[in-house]
């Protein structure tokens, strides 16, 4: 017999798919580009570590959130447990993750549009013009509100699922298993910041508690189940792409990283099935747009609430300009905006806001403030230290790569490309 406050199976499945849907999107187009050059096995190992770490951080966020009033956002949680400094850091990082994601999806969508018009319609438009079209058109959808965005997003997400299933069905026969044996462990760790972005959904965790009536077991199942679905989808995707696109060559994964373009853009050079190529291009665009709409709506509401700007009249114009102008500038003025924006979003935003901060909140809540809510992530202090250490190491990795202490993935793959060319000429 179902307990009084136990959510329905429909609500549980809905929450689980919400988690999976928040993870799966435009970021998966960058996964093979950011991690594939290290090889199939190394990329899967790093992806598995990132999946485990991000799942644990989300569960820790649930533990902290259940100590608050229902509906408390991460900003409220950090304010109460970590004080004004924690609140300010969370505020800034939330904005950073949102804007960086928007820039990445605008740049990626622009590249997709430019490629499509050139290859299939004979019309030349630059990636910058494509990015502006994506930004203006789909921010135009967002300003009509959540219900309208929901309808449009449902259409794109349905198309995304259909295209993904078709790609897997058609692409299995295109996989060259010999490509999956390439391994370069030395560069594999460079992809971790990007891999964290692929499992980023923590900002929506507080929204799950009212949906699942604060039921602890349902929350646990929704998060673990949702991230597991995303992990399986990514695993199949990595197998497909890394088994079709080689690491080296003019249309290889290293070149895709250097050009900062989605992985689907190079599939046409390695398969003969035109239908597969068309579906891959549509899939890439659907993936980017569903992510753009989801992140954009959250940012739109956050700015409206945080800055106390009404979503009508002059306020609507101000909000639109606050979202469109920075997105267009960064998406068009930075050559590698797609890969860099996703990488830094994970390297700085996810490591701190979605990684270390949940650990700190739970540590202080458990061991300093004596919070008890009937839900506790097992593992005690040892687990908290290990999770914190993983995210702290990921943050240091990002800092070292951007300060030149360590080579970035872009620099490493550029050197690898030059080295391979020299080897061929010998």
Residue, then its C-alpha position, 0 to 999 in steps of 0.5 A: x500500500x502506498x504511503x500517504x506522502x509517497x509520489x505516484x510512479x508517474x511523478x517519479x518517472x517524470x522527475x527521472x526523465x527531467x533529470x536525464x533531459x536536463x543532462x542530455x543536450x548540446x553538450x553531448x555533441x562536444x563529448x567526442x570532440x573534447x574527450x575522443x582524441x584520448x581514445x575510447x577506453x580513456x574517455x569512458x573511464x573519465x566519463x564514468x568518474x564524472x558521472x559518479x561525482x556529479x550524481x553524488x553532488x546532486x544527492x548531497x544537494x538533496x540532503x542539504x535542501x531537505x533541511x530547508x523550507x520547500x522550494x528553497x533555491x541553491x541561493x537560499x541554501x548557500x545564504x543560510x548555511x554559508x552566509x553572504x559570501x557563499x550566497x554571492x559566490x553562488x549567485x555569480x557562478x549561477x549566472x556564469x554557468x547560464x551565460x557560458x552555456x548560452x554562448x556555447x549553444x549559440x556558437x554551436x547552433x551557428x556553426x550547424x546552420x552555417x554548415x547546413x546552408x553551405x552543404x545542402x542549399x549552396x548559401x554562404x552564411x558565416x558561423x557568426x551570422x548563424x549564431x545571431x540567427x539562433x540567438x534572436x529567434x530562440x530568445x524570441x521564443x523564450x520571452x513568450x513564457x514558460x508554457x510556450x517554451x514548453x510546447x516548442x521544446x517538447x516538439x524539438x525534444x521529441x524530434x531529438x529522441x527520434x533522430x537519436x534512435x535513428x542514428x543508433x540504428x543506422x550508425x551501428x553498421x558504420x562503426x569501425x571497431x579498430x578505431x576504438x582501440x586508440x588510447x592516449x591516457x596522458x590527454x584523457x584527464x584534460x576532458x574532465x571539466x567538459x565531462x562535468x558539464x555533460x552531467x550538470x543538472x544540479x540547479x534544478x534539484x530544488x525543483x524536484x522536492x515539491x514534485x516528489x513531495x520531499x519523499x527521500x527514496x523517490x528523490x534518490x531514485x530520480x537522481x540516480x535513475x536520471x543520471x544513469x539514463x544520461x550515462x547510457x545515452x552518452x556511452x552509446x553515443x561515444x561508441x558510435x562517434x568514436x567508432x566512425x570518426x578517426x582521431x587524426x586527419x582533416x576530418x578527425x576528432x583533433x581537427x574538430x577540437x581545433x575548429x571548435x565544431x560539433x562532432x556531427x559536422x564531420x560525420x559526412x566525411x566518413x559515411x556514405x549513407x546520405x540519410x545518416x548524414x541528414x539525421x546526424x545534422x538534424x540531431x545536432x541542431x535539435x540537441x543544441x536548441x533544446x539545451x538553449x531553450x532550457x538554459x535560456x528560460x532558467x536565466x530569464x526567470x533568474x534575472x527577472x527575480x534577482x534584479x526585480x525586473x518585471x516580464x512586461x513592457x520596458x522590463x521585458x525589453x531590458x531582460x531581452x537585451x541582458x540576455x541577447x547582447x552578451x550572448x551574441x558578443x561572446x559567441x561571435x567574437x571568440x573563435x572557439x566559443x563552443x568548446x571553450x564556453x562548455x569547458x569553462x562552464x564545467x571547469x569553474x561553474x560545476x566544480x564550485x557551485x555544483x561540486x564543492x559547495x554541496x559538500x561544504x553545505x552538508x559538512x557544515x549542516x551535519x557536523x556544525x549545525x546538527x541538521x537532521x532530515x531523515x535523508x543522509x548520503x552514506x559514506x560519512x566524512x570520508x566520502x565528503x572528503x573524496x568528492x570535495x577532492x575530486x572537484x577541487x582537483x578538477x578546478x585546479x586542472x582548469x586553472x592550470x590549463x588556462x594559466x599556461x602551467x599545463x597545456x589545454x586540450x586545444x594546445x595538446x591536440x594541436x601539438x599532437x596534430x603537428x607531431x603526427x604530420x611530422x611522422x607522416x612526412x618522415 
